[in-house]
Amino acid sequence: MNERLKKDLDEMASILDKVKNQGISYLDHLQSHPTSNTNNINPQTSLPIDGWGAKNTLEYFNDTFEKIMVSSSGPKYWGFVTGGTTPASIAGDWLTAIYDQNAFKASGQGDVSSQIEMETILLLLDLFNLSKNLSGGLVSGATMSNLTCLATARQWIGKQQGKDYAKEGMNGSIHVLAALPHSSVLKAMALLGLGSVNITTIKTNHGNRESINLKDFEKKIRQLSGDPFILISSAGTVNTADFDDFEGISQLKKKFNFWWHIDAAFGGFASCSKSHRHLVNGWEYADSFTIDCHKWLNVPYENAIFLIKESYKILQVETFQNSNAPYLENELDTVDYLNLLPENSRRLKALPVWFSLLAYGKSGIQGMVDNSIEHAQSFGNWIENCPYFELLAPVRLNTVCFTLNDYSEELVTTFLSLLNETGKVFMSPTFYLEKKGIRAAFVNWRTTAEDVSEVIELMQNLIKKIS
Ligand SMILES: Cc1ncc(COP(=O)(O)O)c(C=O)c1O
């Protein structure tokens, strides 16, 4: 055994102690840690012949990277849709690395990882109040989840047309309809050979909405003259957290032959909130779902689920089967995850989710979701009533989309960059209603009313300075 490795093995306990203490100190100061950093490092380009050992490497990491780390899992990181990490999910994540299971098989001797994953999916179905006729798995994020669902949807279209696209390749046209799909959907379409520009765009509803206009949807369906198609709908658009009318779509599904996918990356968690669960009424009739766990469930990156109707499992197997590998004892009639999703070898992503679900239960997660909604609403109210800002859309859930009242694109850019430069809060830019806007997305379980007040004060001072 290499000398360094041997020494590290002997010192395993003290290495992990150091990491634990450093981790606790970081998490204890997350509140005051900067939310942005513009420092760059000079990357080293040559690998040392002899390694440094884990402790020296940790020291080097601390000197170089740790000090410029931003608190993206902290309470005032409101950029993109960035979740934090609950204590139980960190515990689960540590154990995931420690046990280092390869969660690709359900069958075989002694592998419990798939059982943990299946139990986790069942618990999530219960959390979202979705039917047990869905089965799912964990992937690295909503992008991969959208890809997995759309790959199965592509196979479904093939069946309607008497083709097997997974086997034969794409030699026909597939219709995809959507109003405002997330960019990750376009990426999935590009990867699947559907073509990212091949979307028939459905009009959105009038009155500052990002949701599908059902009349136009029906008109577009009729233009397809009975051809099967894929509908991509949204439970939470990324700019304004708008939801499609799922009850209306489910009525149309009774009349027309289509695969219905819902991108519910963050908005799926509306189902956990008593006051907001009406937003997903009717979603249970969809064929597939994308829900991110590293967003509102607040588990470490990379973590999302896909859910597909159990009755379509054969399509999943046709699409993802890892055939011709006898060494994997690969039996297609079992639910080995390697036959149901893109990856073969995979870490046990279920464990941090499983830990957080059981540690906090339905009421804990509902509390997390309601807390974010409350802060988004109070921040949105302030924006609406502040003469310096303009709310670009009503706060429907957890996202506040706004701009400056005295509008110019340059001023919005300057304001956002000065705000983020303070390192005390982080928001991200967008473009909405033909205006450059700013998005604050509330998904972190640690955010408090005091955090919101601090940011408001900061914004007031800054806007007065630059106006
Ligand atoms: C609605 C929606 N779909 C998909 C994604 C992509 O998610 P991920 O970055 O986890 O792949 C996001 C990310 O913000 C999102 O908001």
The ligand as an SDF file (V2000), in Angstrom:
LIG
                    3D

 16 16  0  0  0  0  0  0  0  0999 V2000
  -38.7270   24.6080  -13.4490 C   0  0  0  0  0  0  0  0  0  0  0  0
  -37.3160   24.0960  -13.5050 C   0  0  0  0  0  0  0  0  0  0  0  0
  -37.0370   22.9860  -14.2270 N   0  0  0  0  0  0  0  0  0  0  0  0
  -35.7930   22.4810  -14.3020 C   0  0  0  0  0  0  0  0  0  0  0  0
  -34.7410   23.0810  -13.6530 C   0  0  0  0  0  0  0  0  0  0  0  0
  -33.3460   22.4920  -13.7970 C   0  0  0  0  0  0  0  0  0  0  0  0
  -32.9450   21.9780  -12.5850 O   0  0  0  0  0  0  0  0  0  0  0  0
  -31.4990   21.3740  -12.2680 P   0  0  0  0  0  0  0  0  0  0  0  0
  -30.5960   22.5600  -12.2340 O   0  0  0  0  0  0  0  0  0  0  0  0
  -31.6770   20.7090  -10.9500 O   0  0  0  0  0  0  0  0  0  0  0  0
  -31.1230   20.4260  -13.3460 O   0  0  0  0  0  0  0  0  0  0  0  0
  -34.9770   24.2190  -12.8660 C   0  0  0  0  0  0  0  0  0  0  0  0
  -33.8820   24.8970  -12.1580 C   0  0  0  0  0  0  0  0  0  0  0  0
  -34.0120   25.9900  -11.6440 O   0  0  0  0  0  0  0  0  0  0  0  0
  -36.3020   24.7310  -12.7770 C   0  0  0  0  0  0  0  0  0  0  0  0
  -36.5930   25.8120  -12.0290 O   0  0  0  0  0  0  0  0  0  0  0  0
  1  2  1  0
  2  3  1  0
  2 15  2  0
  3  4  2  0
  4  5  1  0
  5  6  1  0
  5 12  2  0
  6  7  1  0
  7  8  1  0
  8  9  2  0
  8 10  1  0
  8 11  1  0
 12 13  1  0
 12 15  1  0
 13 14  2  0
 15 16  1  0
M  END
$$$$
